[in-house]
Amino acid sequence: MAQHVPAGELDMWTEQVGHGPDVLLIGGLGDTVESWQFQLEGLAQRYRLTAFDNRGAGRTAMTEETLTVEQLADDAAHLLGALGIGRAHVAGFSGGSIIAQELALRHPELVRSLVLQSTWPVMDDYLRSWALFVRWLVGAAPGEREFLEWFFLFIYTPRAHNDGTVGRFIEEVLAFPHKQPPENIQRHLDAFLSHDTTGRLPRITVPTYVLAGGLDPTARPELGRAVAGLIPGARFQVLEGESHQPFQEIPERWNALVAAFWDEVES
């Protein structure tokens, strides 16, 4: 089922599949429902999965006010309420992991557990410089293809570039009819650049699983380790040989790891 769902002030594009305990999937910078295709296809026999386009991405409209991570987290909470979901396992990657952190902090009653892929508590100087580079690149690149080719150098492994996986992803993005304008990407980046959960992460009490790609040059393992160290009882794992988005490059392994965690929480 894919449709616009009235939630708060927005009509949020939402896809829901499967049966079982509820899972909310939160995408990263500019990513839409489609970024979770391997999870929506691979985990629907065991869970009811809900994915959505964040405010200003894909088929969910951007609004005029300054965008904040708090606002994006509240959007997710409004969506859960609109769908009648009282509590869900929440998984987010990259910027979506930051939204997931904030959802657990602002609306703890809605979160059963957290999976945080490629995450950080606050951008360090290196990650901040990279984010500012992307902010410039999205406006300066001569075209969408060039932006994607350069941006994806940081997101996927050399393996995925060399075996054609990245080329296929680029063609899918270029064919996607619901484009996010560069200024929306820049507004999302601005929200993440100014966000810091360092002092509040110890307030998260739900079971938490933090994953990092060993080859990720952006949300590097030490940043994920810092998040896990601040959340009481959090589990941390480095996926050696992987980069920023292993849930797309090695979806079967990623799904198995995460499903085992959710099963453990459910039991």
N, C-alpha and C positions, 0 to 999 in steps of 0.2 A: 504494500500500500504506500503510494507516494502522493502527497498532496500538501497544499498550504493549510496550516493549522493556525487559527487565531490564538495568539499568546501574548498577553500584555498589550503593548502598542503595535505589535508586528503581526504580519501573516508570515509565519516561518515555514519554509519548505522543509518537509519532513518525510522520511521513509521509515517504515516500521515493518519488520519481518520476523517470523519465527514464533516459537512458543517456549515458555519457561520463565525463569527469573528475569527481571527487567535489567537491561544494559543500556546506558546512554553513551553514545560515541560522539566525541567533540573534536572537530577537525582543527587544523592549524591555519597558518597565514593564507587566506584566500581559498582554502580548500573547501570542497563541497561534499555532499553525500557520497559522490562517486569515489572519493579518496578511500572510503571504507569498503569498497566492493568485495574484497576478499574475506572480510569479516562477515558482511551481510550474507554472503553465499556460504561461508564455511562454518558458521556457528549457529545458524538459524534452527538447527535440529535440537539445540540444547537450551537456547535462550531466546527471549523476545528482545530484539535489538532495535533501538531507535537512533537514527542518524539525522542530522539536520544541517542546513546551510546557516552559518552564523550571520548576524546582522552585517549587511554590506558585502556578502559573498554569494555568488550564484543567484538563486531565485528569491532570497530574502533581502528586502530593500535596506539601504542605508538611510539613516535619519540625519538631521542637520546638526545636532548638538555634538560637542566634543566626545569622541568615543573613548570609553574606559573599559578595562578588564572587568571591573565591578559590574558595569552595565551588561557586558556579554555574559557574565555568570548569572545575573538576574534573568536575562533572556532564557537561559537554559532552565532555570527554576520555573519560570512562567510556562515553558513548554511542557515540563513534567506535570505541572498542575493542569494544564489544558488537556493533556492526554489521560488524566486520572491515574498517574503513576505516583504512588506514595513514596517509594524509595527505590533506588536503582544502583547497581554497580556502574561506576562512571570511569570511562577510559578516554584519555586525551593525548594527543601527540603534539610536540613542539608548542606553538602558541596555544593550542587546545589543551595542553597539559597545564598551562598557566591558568586558563579559564577554569579547568577542573579543580585546581587548588583553591581558587577563589570561591567556587561553588560550594566546596566542602567547608570553607570558613564562614561563608555568609548564610548558607542553608544546610547546616549539618544534618538536619532531620531528613533530608532528601537523599543522602548519600549512604549506600550500604558498604561500598569499598571504593578504592581508587587504584587505577592503573595509570601511571605517568610515564610516557615514552618520550625520551629526548627532552628533558625538562631542566629547569634551573630555578633557584630561589630569587635571584636578581641577576641581571646581566653583568658579567665582569667586563673589564675594558676590552678584551678581545672580542667577546660576543657582541658587545655594543658597537664596536667598529664594523663588524661584519653586517649587523642589522642596518647601520647607517649606509653602508655600501649598497645593500639591496634596495634601500629606500631611494638612493640615487639611481641605481641601475634600472629600476622599473620605469623611470621617467626618461632616462638617457638612451636606452637600447634602441637601435633603429627599427626594431619590430618585435612582435610577440615571440616569434621563433627564436630570435637571437637572445632575448631575455631568458627564455626557458633553457636554452642550451647552456648559457653561462651560469644561471641560478642553480640548475640541476647538478653542476659540477660539485657543489657543496652538499647536496642532498642524498645522492645515490652513490653506491660503491663503484670503483672502476669496473668491477665485474659486470654490473648492470649496464654501464655505458658500452662495454665491449661486446656483450651478448645480444644487444638490440633491445633490451628491456626499456631503457630510457628513451630510445627513439620511438618506441610504441607509445609510451606515456606522452611524449611531446605531441604526436599526431592526435591522440585522444583529446588533449587539452586544446589544441588548435581547432578541432572540430566541434568543441563544446559551444553551444549557442548562447549560453548565459554568462557573458564575459564580466569579470570584475575590472572596473576602470583603474588605472594606476593610482589615482588619488585615494581610492578605497584601500588599496594595499598599503599605501603610505600612512593612512589613518590607523589601520590596524597595527602597523609597526610602531607608530608613535605611542599607542596604548601599551604595547609590550615593553618598549624602551623605558618608560617611566614607572613600571610596576615593580614592587618589591614585597615579597611575602616572608622574608627572612625571619623577622621577629614574631610572626604569627603562626608559622608552620607547626610549632609545638602544640598548638591548640587542636590540631587534627587528631582525632582519636579512632577513626575507622581503619580497618586493615588496608595497608597500602603497599603496592608493588611498583618499584621504580626500575625502569629499564633504560639502558644506554647502549648505543652502538660504539664498539671499540674503535672504529675508524671515523666516527663523526667529528668533523673539524669545527662544528658550531656548538651544539649542546654537548660538549665533551663529557666523558664519563665522570670527571671530577665535579662537574656541576650537578649531575644526577646524584652522585654520592653525597653531596652537600644537602640536597633535598631529603634524601633518605635518613641522613644523620639528624635532621631537625624534626622529623615526624616520628613520634614514639612507636617503636616496634616495626618500622617500615622495613621491607625486604628490598635489597638492591641487587641487580644483576647486570653485568656487562655482556653483551652479545658480541663476542670477538669476531672480527672480520666483517662486521656490519656497520652501516652508517646511520643516517638520520631517520630513515623510515623502513625499518626491517619488517614491519607489518605488511608492507607491499612487496618487498624483495623476497622474504622467506615466510610467506603467510601461514603455511602449514605449521611450521615450528612455532611461530609467534602465537598463533591461535591455540596451539596445544599448551604452551606455557601459561597463557592468560586464562584459558578455560580451567586448567588445573588449580590455579589460584582462586578463581571464582567458586569452583566446586568445594575447595577447602573452606572458604568463607561460609558457604551455604550449609556445610555440614557442622 
